[in-house]
Amino acid sequence: MDSNLLLCRPGFESDCAAEMDRLSRDAGLWGYARAVEGQGYLLWHTPQQPAERIADARPVFARTGWPVLDAFGPLPDNRIEALLALLDDVEPVDELRLEHPDTNEGRGLHRFLKRFRRPLEAALTRQGLLKPSGRERCLHLFFTDSRHGYAGVSEGGRAGPWENGVPRLKLSAQAPSRSALKIEEACQRLMNPDERAHWLRSGREAIDLGAAPGGWSWFLASRGLRVTAVDHGKLADGLENEYPVTRVAADAFTWRPPSPVDWLVCDVVDKPARTRALMEQWLGRGWARLALFNLKLPMKQRHVQVEQLRAQLREGLEKSGLRVRIRAAHLYHDRDEVTLLVLPRG
Ligand SMILES: C[S@@+](CC[C@H](N)C(=O)[O-])C[C@H]1O[C@@H](n2cnc3c(N)ncnc32)[C@H](O)[C@@H]1O
């Protein structure tokens, strides 16, 4: 097929489609979306072009995506036999991913897919389809209901590390808030393993603007970073005593660090343009080398606004002589916001 299937948070299909439109045009391709608002996925068609040509694109609003081989369904009672027939000429894959939309109906398939996984994996192994390929190949079977869906294959880790594009993270009992999961997902999704090893290590210093009750500060401090947590609100009990965290009761928009630090993180809920200007100021003046922060999304044209803010930030930082990488994602743990990472180049 000439399509990519993209999974997103329900309600963000049109942003994902608008983004794919821009990415396709940038790649000199033409395409169009087939999507229903609220269904949690879309099909991006590229007639006359193989879907793989745009499979490298990493849209902010897609949690995962991959080229479609075929639609399937209605599957008969012996689903495995029918799927094996469909996959007859597929080359071996390293991993099977059973996926579904992040809707009430989609999540309702979880049990069925859990029971289905073992026998299907056994059948794929017997068929010689599931075995190390050395090419990070994943077979994706995306179910819209228990008998219909789409099959596809991704390669080279392009579909990201997680089934459904949803990280399996466990909240530590020591974490002061669920927000700790958000920064963990951001670090996993927006940094590669080398970057995590480089930046998330003991001895680094971080400022956390809008820190209370302290989930983000805890995440960084529990990895050995020294954190200054800026917030008029209180931090969770014990955070300052048990971890290298110091609280400063101050305004995030006017407080200045006494000396430059490695990390700036910011989870203050404010106008996105104001947050963007604050990040530009900190990085541009060399107060921090890396920034991780949220931008609250407007109600409409979310994709356009995110791209405008990203371009303004890049332009502002370039004027300060900084060469940066800016990565952004609408995380599983993000609702009406996106998370951005600004890394120095080189
Ligand atoms: C979403 S919460 C942060 C949650 C935090 N990241 C965590 O992991 O627990 C936003 C915080 O920003 C703080 N905040 C809002 N405006 C602020 C400002 N102008 N200066 C400092 N903190 C501010 C609020 O007090 C609130 O604690």
The ligand as an SDF file (V2000), in Angstrom:
LIG
                    3D

 27 29  0  0  0  0  0  0  0  0999 V2000
    2.4140   21.8590   36.4840 C   0  0  0  0  0  0  0  0  0  0  0  0
    3.0640   22.4110   37.9780 S   0  0  0  0  0  0  0  0  0  0  0  0
    4.6810   21.7620   37.9720 C   0  0  0  0  0  0  0  0  0  0  0  0
    4.7610   20.3140   38.3240 C   0  0  0  0  0  0  0  0  0  0  0  0
    6.1880   19.8790   38.4960 C   0  0  0  0  0  0  0  0  0  0  0  0
    6.9320   19.9030   37.2370 N   0  0  0  0  0  0  0  0  0  0  0  0
    6.2890   18.4790   39.0610 C   0  0  0  0  0  0  0  0  0  0  0  0
    6.8980   17.6300   38.4140 O   0  0  0  0  0  0  0  0  0  0  0  0
    5.7980   18.2310   40.1610 O   0  0  0  0  0  0  0  0  0  0  0  0
    3.3530   24.0930   37.6590 C   0  0  0  0  0  0  0  0  0  0  0  0
    4.0370   24.8380   38.7920 C   0  0  0  0  0  0  0  0  0  0  0  0
    4.4360   26.1040   38.3060 O   0  0  0  0  0  0  0  0  0  0  0  0
    4.3640   27.0090   39.3630 C   0  0  0  0  0  0  0  0  0  0  0  0
    4.3410   28.3650   38.8020 N   0  0  0  0  0  0  0  0  0  0  0  0
    3.3850   28.9590   38.0370 C   0  0  0  0  0  0  0  0  0  0  0  0
    3.7600   30.2120   37.7170 N   0  0  0  0  0  0  0  0  0  0  0  0
    4.9900   30.4020   38.2780 C   0  0  0  0  0  0  0  0  0  0  0  0
    5.8960   31.4790   38.2920 C   0  0  0  0  0  0  0  0  0  0  0  0
    5.6230   32.6300   37.6440 N   0  0  0  0  0  0  0  0  0  0  0  0
    7.0360   31.3420   38.9910 N   0  0  0  0  0  0  0  0  0  0  0  0
    7.3320   30.1820   39.6350 C   0  0  0  0  0  0  0  0  0  0  0  0
    6.5080   29.1190   39.6490 N   0  0  0  0  0  0  0  0  0  0  0  0
    5.3420   29.2390   38.9820 C   0  0  0  0  0  0  0  0  0  0  0  0
    3.1120   26.6180   40.1190 C   0  0  0  0  0  0  0  0  0  0  0  0
    3.2230   27.0740   41.4680 O   0  0  0  0  0  0  0  0  0  0  0  0
    3.1470   25.1040   40.0100 C   0  0  0  0  0  0  0  0  0  0  0  0
    3.7380   24.5470   41.1510 O   0  0  0  0  0  0  0  0  0  0  0  0
  1  2  1  0
  2  3  1  0
  2 10  1  0
  3  4  1  0
  4  5  1  0
  5  6  1  0
  5  7  1  0
  7  8  2  0
  7  9  1  0
 10 11  1  0
 11 12  1  0
 11 26  1  0
 12 13  1  0
 13 14  1  0
 13 24  1  0
 14 15  1  0
 14 23  1  0
 15 16  2  0
 16 17  1  0
 17 18  1  0
 17 23  2  0
 18 19  1  0
 18 20  2  0
 20 21  1  0
 21 22  2  0
 22 23  1  0
 24 25  1  0
 24 26  1  0
 26 27  1  0
M  CHG  2   2   1   9  -1
M  END
$$$$
